[in-house]
Amino acid sequence: MIASHHFRARSLNAMNQTFAFRSLLAVISLLLAGSALVAQQTNTAQHCLWEAEKGTTKIYLFGTIHFSSSNFFPLPAVVEQAFAHSQTIMFEGDHEEESTPIGRSNTLAAAKFPPGDSLKNHVSSELYSNVQAYLIQAGVNGSYFDSIRPFMISFSLMDHGTAKLGLDMSKSVDGYLWDKAKKEKKRVLPLESLDQKLKLLTNLNDSQQEYMVTETLYQIAETNHIIPDVASAWINGETEKVEKFLFESPRKHPELEKILLTDRNKKWMPSIETQIKRGETLFIAVGLGHLLGKDSLVAMLSKQGFKIRQL
């Protein structure tokens, strides 16, 4: 059992980190085990990195993990080399904007219900009881999340669940690459603003947000069964296996899949196309879910005549 103050500290820390939009899809699909699985990489293994070429234009697309272990860094040599050869780096969000006092304040405001409203009014009594039971088992007052919207509860629960595996949602692969890009003075561009992400989340209806919490609790309960297969597949670039798991959950709720993945991919393409015209080598780091499937960024670039290969 986790001490009450520890879980509260982690939950508040997760909120204060303001999330580089850790969509549920990215989180539940990439539950990687730590050092033992990372050590299984070989020189012949593929990675969740794609190279897109058309004429003299080259783009790298890297499917990131929205949490980390110290064993993840440095990233595989092929990823580090692709990053080093790129002049412009694009991320899902703006890490600097999200870490400012205003950014944190806006995120916390978006995560909370207005005064007088409560979680009980937005989820089923069964799910409310399940959330309470999880918190109590973790040594926390069952009503601790009553003022928090379901989408943020989903993130906080997953933060706690991954922490038990030795993983850290506040230190993501995205963050590692962002800091590296800034240090090396590369052009850094976000695909979405913090305001856009928060509006997307707060506009989810009760059914969609309830589904996120339900699936998060399920994934935490099934963690020991999921981790080995998914982690091994991700590390070895076995995208068919990862894709099968990645879309199993959202396909039960196609509307949510469309909002969190498909629609965002389409909105990002004009910005990507603008950078392509500059003629510089481009490195795009986004959650792996955005690079798999018929509506992925990889598929869209392929339709534009880019030759794609997984590295």
One Martini backbone bead per residue (centre of mass of N, CA, C, O) as a GRO file, in nm:
protein
  311
    1MET     BB    1   0.097   0.035   0.021
    2ILE     BB    2   0.045   0.372  -0.024
    3ALA     BB    3   0.105   0.656   0.091
    4SER     BB    4  -0.087   0.930   0.101
    5HIS     BB    5   0.123   1.163   0.053
    6HIS     BB    6   0.251   1.038  -0.202
    7PHE     BB    7   0.008   1.037  -0.391
    8ARG     BB    8  -0.056   1.336  -0.370
    9ALA     BB    9   0.209   1.440  -0.479
   10ARG     BB   10   0.193   1.301  -0.756
   11SER     BB   11  -0.075   1.420  -0.852
   12LEU     BB   12   0.006   1.718  -0.833
   13ASN     BB   13   0.253   1.693  -1.012
   14ALA     BB   14   0.104   1.607  -1.266
   15MET     BB   15  -0.055   1.869  -1.292
   16ASN     BB   16   0.194   2.073  -1.283
   17GLN     BB   17   0.319   1.965  -1.560
   18THR     BB   18   0.073   1.996  -1.788
   19PHE     BB   19   0.095   1.812  -2.005
   20ALA     BB   20   0.188   1.678  -2.323
   21PHE     BB   21  -0.063   1.536  -2.406
   22ARG     BB   22  -0.155   1.253  -2.246
   23SER     BB   23  -0.302   1.043  -2.397
   24LEU     BB   24  -0.451   0.753  -2.337
   25LEU     BB   25  -0.334   0.604  -2.579
   26ALA     BB   26  -0.035   0.645  -2.513
   27VAL     BB   27  -0.028   0.533  -2.227
   28ILE     BB   28  -0.164   0.236  -2.260
   29SER     BB   29   0.042   0.144  -2.507
   30LEU     BB   30   0.336   0.222  -2.329
   31LEU     BB   31   0.406  -0.012  -2.108
   32LEU     BB   32   0.716  -0.007  -1.990
   33ALA     BB   33   0.967  -0.174  -1.901
   34GLY     BB   34   1.266  -0.152  -1.792
   35SER     BB   35   1.585  -0.257  -1.811
   36ALA     BB   36   1.544  -0.543  -1.926
   37LEU     BB   37   1.405  -0.451  -2.194
   38VAL     BB   38   1.613  -0.249  -2.299
   39ALA     BB   39   1.845  -0.468  -2.317
   40GLN     BB   40   1.712  -0.620  -2.582
   41GLN     BB   41   1.853  -0.463  -2.773
   42THR     BB   42   1.959  -0.450  -3.113
   43ASN     BB   43   2.121  -0.386  -3.413
   44THR     BB   44   1.861  -0.518  -3.584
   45ALA     BB   45   1.657  -0.351  -3.470
   46GLN     BB   46   1.381  -0.188  -3.477
   47HIS     BB   47   1.197   0.121  -3.473
   48CYS     BB   48   0.989   0.406  -3.387
   49LEU     BB   49   1.117   0.489  -3.688
   50TRP     BB   50   1.078   0.714  -3.964
   51GLU     BB   51   1.147   0.751  -4.314
   52ALA     BB   52   1.098   1.037  -4.532
   53GLU     BB   53   1.111   1.051  -4.898
   54LYS     BB   54   1.146   1.339  -5.142
   55GLY     BB   55   1.396   1.370  -5.299
   56THR     BB   56   1.556   1.608  -5.084
   57THR     BB   57   1.348   1.521  -4.876
   58LYS     BB   58   1.357   1.486  -4.509
   59ILE     BB   59   1.187   1.267  -4.267
   60TYR     BB   60   1.132   1.222  -3.920
   61LEU     BB   61   0.944   0.968  -3.728
   62PHE     BB   62   0.870   0.962  -3.374
   63GLY     BB   63   0.760   0.734  -3.135
   64THR     BB   64   0.667   0.822  -2.830
   65ILE     BB   65   0.708   0.853  -2.476
   66HIS     BB   66   0.517   0.982  -2.185
   67PHE     BB   67   0.755   0.836  -2.036
   68SER     BB   68   1.010   0.715  -1.793
   69SER     BB   69   1.344   0.594  -1.770
   70SER     BB   70   1.679   0.601  -1.715
   71ASN     BB   71   1.718   0.362  -1.937
   72PHE     BB   72   1.635   0.532  -2.206
   73PHE     BB   73   1.916   0.681  -2.172
   74PRO     BB   74   1.998   0.698  -2.440
   75LEU     BB   75   1.886   0.664  -2.728
   76PRO     BB   76   1.891   0.512  -2.990
   77ALA     BB   77   2.120   0.569  -3.229
   78VAL     BB   78   1.923   0.619  -3.470
   79VAL     BB   79   1.774   0.850  -3.325
   80GLU     BB   80   2.008   1.037  -3.251
   81GLN     BB   81   2.104   1.073  -3.548
   82ALA     BB   82   1.847   1.193  -3.667
   83PHE     BB   83   1.840   1.433  -3.480
   84ALA     BB   84   2.125   1.552  -3.552
   85HIS     BB   85   2.038   1.586  -3.875
   86SER     BB   86   1.833   1.796  -3.770
   87GLN     BB   87   1.693   2.130  -3.773
   88THR     BB   88   1.387   2.047  -3.721
   89ILE     BB   89   1.155   2.035  -3.439
   90MET     BB   90   0.856   1.848  -3.369
   91PHE     BB   91   0.580   1.883  -3.145
   92GLU     BB   92   0.289   1.860  -2.987
   93GLY     BB   93   0.410   2.065  -2.774
   94ASP     BB   94   0.480   2.332  -2.535
   95HIS     BB   95   0.691   2.305  -2.277
   96GLU     BB   96   0.728   2.599  -2.189
   97GLU     BB   97   0.434   2.686  -2.166
   98GLU     BB   98   0.352   2.452  -1.960
   99SER     BB   99   0.577   2.559  -1.727
  100THR     BB  100   0.440   2.801  -1.664
  101PRO     BB  101   0.247   2.964  -1.445
  102ILE     BB  102   0.015   3.004  -1.648
  103GLY     BB  103   0.001   2.716  -1.752
  104ARG     BB  104  -0.060   2.580  -1.482
  105SER     BB  105  -0.311   2.743  -1.413
  106ASN     BB  106  -0.479   2.663  -1.664
  107THR     BB  107  -0.475   2.359  -1.612
  108LEU     BB  108  -0.605   2.355  -1.330
  109ALA     BB  109  -0.865   2.497  -1.417
  110ALA     BB  110  -0.950   2.278  -1.632
  111ALA     BB  111  -0.953   2.031  -1.415
  112LYS     BB  112  -1.184   2.184  -1.274
  113PHE     BB  113  -1.463   2.235  -1.130
  114PRO     BB  114  -1.697   2.421  -1.060
  115PRO     BB  115  -1.847   2.555  -0.819
  116GLY     BB  116  -2.069   2.288  -0.702
  117ASP     BB  117  -1.932   2.071  -0.849
  118SER     BB  118  -1.905   1.708  -0.940
  119LEU     BB  119  -1.818   1.391  -1.016
  120LYS     BB  120  -2.102   1.263  -0.953
  121ASN     BB  121  -2.234   1.429  -1.211
  122HIS     BB  122  -2.036   1.259  -1.451
  123VAL     BB  123  -2.064   0.970  -1.329
  124SER     BB  124  -2.108   0.676  -1.237
  125SER     BB  125  -2.154   0.510  -0.946
  126GLU     BB  126  -1.959   0.280  -1.013
  127LEU     BB  127  -1.708   0.448  -1.091
  128TYR     BB  128  -1.689   0.611  -0.835
  129SER     BB  129  -1.641   0.363  -0.653
  130ASN     BB  130  -1.380   0.265  -0.797
  131VAL     BB  131  -1.211   0.514  -0.740
  132GLN     BB  132  -1.235   0.505  -0.436
  133ALA     BB  133  -1.112   0.222  -0.397
  134TYR     BB  134  -0.835   0.290  -0.512
  135LEU     BB  135  -0.762   0.517  -0.313
  136ILE     BB  136  -0.792   0.357  -0.051
  137GLN     BB  137  -0.578   0.143  -0.124
  138ALA     BB  138  -0.359   0.395  -0.143
  139GLY     BB  139  -0.432   0.588   0.117
  140VAL     BB  140  -0.688   0.759   0.024
  141ASN     BB  141  -0.928   0.963   0.006
  142GLY     BB  142  -1.209   0.893  -0.181
  143SER     BB  143  -1.274   1.226  -0.234
  144TYR     BB  144  -1.017   1.364  -0.365
  145PHE     BB  145  -1.155   1.389  -0.682
  146ASP     BB  146  -1.431   1.552  -0.682
  147SER     BB  147  -1.309   1.833  -0.834
  148ILE     BB  148  -1.224   1.648  -1.078
  149ARG     BB  149  -1.187   1.575  -1.385
  150PRO     BB  150  -1.172   1.280  -1.554
  151PHE     BB  151  -0.920   1.327  -1.737
  152MET     BB  152  -0.732   1.386  -1.487
  153ILE     BB  153  -0.776   1.125  -1.339
  154SER     BB  154  -0.656   0.943  -1.549
  155PHE     BB  155  -0.366   1.058  -1.531
  156SER     BB  156  -0.322   1.018  -1.222
  157LEU     BB  157  -0.361   0.712  -1.217
  158MET     BB  158  -0.133   0.649  -1.422
  159ASP     BB  159   0.091   0.774  -1.261
  160HIS     BB  160   0.066   0.571  -1.029
  161GLY     BB  161   0.088   0.306  -1.192
  162THR     BB  162   0.374   0.364  -1.320
  163ALA     BB  163   0.533   0.413  -1.058
  164LYS     BB  164   0.522   0.107  -0.969
  165LEU     BB  165   0.729   0.050  -1.231
  166GLY     BB  166   0.949   0.293  -1.243
  167LEU     BB  167   0.794   0.528  -1.373
  168ASP     BB  168   0.785   0.867  -1.542
  169MET     BB  169   0.560   1.125  -1.637
  170SER     BB  170   0.757   1.389  -1.585
  171LYS     BB  171   0.981   1.216  -1.773
  172SER     BB  172   0.998   1.238  -2.093
  173VAL     BB  173   1.095   1.188  -2.411
  174ASP     BB  174   1.002   1.462  -2.507
  175GLY     BB  175   1.164   1.626  -2.296
  176TYR     BB  176   1.441   1.529  -2.380
  177LEU     BB  177   1.426   1.642  -2.673
  178TRP     BB  178   1.368   1.933  -2.608
  179ASP     BB  179   1.626   1.995  -2.444
  180LYS     BB  180   1.819   1.912  -2.671
  181ALA     BB  181   1.725   2.116  -2.884
  182LYS     BB  182   1.787   2.371  -2.720
  183LYS     BB  183   2.088   2.317  -2.667
  184GLU     BB  184   2.137   2.287  -3.000
  185LYS     BB  185   1.974   2.515  -3.149
  186LYS     BB  186   1.707   2.433  -3.263
  187ARG     BB  187   1.422   2.417  -3.427
  188VAL     BB  188   1.117   2.475  -3.238
  189LEU     BB  189   0.790   2.312  -3.286
  190PRO     BB  190   0.459   2.322  -3.230
  191LEU     BB  191   0.140   2.169  -3.307
  192GLU     BB  192   0.035   2.277  -3.023
  193SER     BB  193  -0.135   2.440  -2.796
  194LEU     BB  194  -0.243   2.455  -2.482
  195ASP     BB  195  -0.526   2.561  -2.545
  196GLN     BB  196  -0.601   2.337  -2.747
  197LYS     BB  197  -0.577   2.099  -2.550
  198LEU     BB  198  -0.776   2.194  -2.331
  199LYS     BB  199  -1.023   2.214  -2.515
  200LEU     BB  200  -1.031   1.921  -2.600
  201LEU     BB  201  -1.073   1.805  -2.313
  202THR     BB  202  -1.318   1.985  -2.208
  203ASN     BB  203  -1.505   1.890  -2.466
  204LEU     BB  204  -1.549   1.639  -2.349
  205ASN     BB  205  -1.769   1.427  -2.268
  206ASP     BB  206  -1.881   1.228  -2.022
  207SER     BB  207  -1.853   0.960  -2.176
  208GLN     BB  208  -1.556   0.997  -2.266
  209GLN     BB  209  -1.432   1.042  -1.981
  210GLU     BB  210  -1.533   0.783  -1.851
  211TYR     BB  211  -1.383   0.593  -2.039
  212MET     BB  212  -1.098   0.674  -1.955
  213VAL     BB  213  -1.119   0.579  -1.661
  214THR     BB  214  -1.204   0.288  -1.707
  215GLU     BB  215  -0.950   0.208  -1.879
  216THR     BB  216  -0.737   0.279  -1.670
  217LEU     BB  217  -0.823   0.077  -1.452
  218TYR     BB  218  -0.790  -0.169  -1.632
  219GLN     BB  219  -0.489  -0.136  -1.708
  220ILE     BB  220  -0.380  -0.147  -1.423
  221ALA     BB  221  -0.493  -0.434  -1.358
  222GLU     BB  222  -0.331  -0.554  -1.638
  223THR     BB  223  -0.027  -0.485  -1.638
  224ASN     BB  224   0.127  -0.765  -1.603
  225HIS     BB  225   0.019  -0.866  -1.892
  226ILE     BB  226   0.110  -0.627  -2.091
  227ILE     BB  227   0.407  -0.534  -2.077
  228PRO     BB  228   0.595  -0.745  -2.220
  229ASP     BB  229   0.473  -0.740  -2.510
  230VAL     BB  230   0.467  -0.433  -2.567
  231ALA     BB  231   0.759  -0.364  -2.502
  232SER     BB  232   0.897  -0.553  -2.702
  233ALA     BB  233   0.759  -0.441  -2.955
  234TRP     BB  234   0.861  -0.149  -2.933
  235ILE     BB  235   1.168  -0.197  -2.920
  236ASN     BB  236   1.148  -0.382  -3.207
  237GLY     BB  237   0.930  -0.252  -3.406
  238GLU     BB  238   0.643  -0.415  -3.372
  239THR     BB  239   0.376  -0.257  -3.494
  240GLU     BB  240   0.151  -0.466  -3.522
  241LYS     BB  241   0.134  -0.534  -3.221
  242VAL     BB  242   0.092  -0.248  -3.117
  243GLU     BB  243  -0.157  -0.174  -3.287
  244LYS     BB  244  -0.349  -0.385  -3.177
  245PHE     BB  245  -0.349  -0.258  -2.892
  246LEU     BB  246  -0.387   0.048  -2.942
  247PHE     BB  247  -0.692  -0.003  -3.092
  248GLU     BB  248  -0.872  -0.171  -2.905
  249SER     BB  249  -0.994   0.052  -2.726
  250PRO     BB  250  -1.087   0.293  -2.923
  251ARG     BB  251  -1.277   0.106  -3.103
  252LYS     BB  252  -1.501   0.120  -2.878
  253HIS     BB  253  -1.449   0.453  -2.933
  254PRO     BB  254  -1.442   0.618  -3.223
  255GLU     BB  255  -1.485   0.914  -3.140
  256LEU     BB  256  -1.227   0.932  -2.965
  257GLU     BB  257  -1.025   0.856  -3.181
  258LYS     BB  258  -1.086   1.096  -3.365
  259ILE     BB  259  -1.013   1.324  -3.164
  260LEU     BB  260  -0.715   1.220  -3.064
  261LEU     BB  261  -0.610   1.151  -3.368
  262THR     BB  262  -0.723   1.212  -3.657
  263ASP     BB  263  -0.785   1.519  -3.629
  264ARG     BB  264  -0.500   1.603  -3.542
  265ASN     BB  265  -0.344   1.511  -3.789
  266LYS     BB  266  -0.491   1.702  -3.989
  267LYS     BB  267  -0.410   1.970  -3.838
  268TRP     BB  268  -0.090   1.926  -3.868
  269MET     BB  269  -0.015   1.915  -4.175
  270PRO     BB  270   0.020   2.215  -4.257
  271SER     BB  271   0.270   2.260  -4.074
  272ILE     BB  272   0.445   2.042  -4.202
  273GLU     BB  273   0.434   2.150  -4.496
  274THR     BB  274   0.575   2.419  -4.433
  275GLN     BB  275   0.848   2.285  -4.345
  276ILE     BB  276   0.911   2.129  -4.603
  277LYS     BB  277   0.955   2.391  -4.785
  278ARG     BB  278   1.238   2.467  -4.655
  279GLY     BB  279   1.441   2.195  -4.687
  280GLU     BB  280   1.471   2.067  -4.420
  281THR     BB  281   1.542   1.860  -4.179
  282LEU     BB  282   1.286   1.659  -4.022
  283PHE     BB  283   1.165   1.620  -3.676
  284ILE     BB  284   0.904   1.406  -3.546
  285ALA     BB  285   0.756   1.415  -3.211
  286VAL     BB  286   0.521   1.161  -3.129
  287GLY     BB  287   0.288   0.972  -3.055
  288LEU     BB  288   0.257   0.660  -3.179
  289GLY     BB  289  -0.049   0.674  -3.267
  290HIS     BB  290   0.023   0.894  -3.506
  291LEU     BB  291   0.192   0.646  -3.684
  292LEU     BB  292  -0.068   0.461  -3.695
  293GLY     BB  293  -0.242   0.383  -3.960
  294LYS     BB  294  -0.454   0.520  -4.210
  295ASP     BB  295  -0.447   0.824  -4.040
  296SER     BB  296  -0.160   0.883  -4.034
  297LEU     BB  297   0.124   1.055  -4.092
  298VAL     BB  298   0.256   0.837  -4.262
  299ALA     BB  299   0.018   0.795  -4.460
  300MET     BB  300   0.000   1.089  -4.562
  301LEU     BB  301   0.288   1.102  -4.683
  302SER     BB  302   0.257   0.866  -4.876
  303LYS     BB  303   0.026   1.008  -5.047
  304GLN     BB  304   0.250   1.243  -5.125
  305GLY     BB  305   0.516   1.053  -5.221
  306PHE     BB  306   0.655   0.922  -4.993
  307LYS     BB  307   0.921   0.736  -4.886
  308ILE     BB  308   0.890   0.460  -4.665
  309ARG     BB  309   1.086   0.377  -4.363
  310GLN     BB  310   1.190   0.160  -4.121
  311LEU     BB  311   1.463   0.182  -3.871
   0.00000   0.00000   0.00000
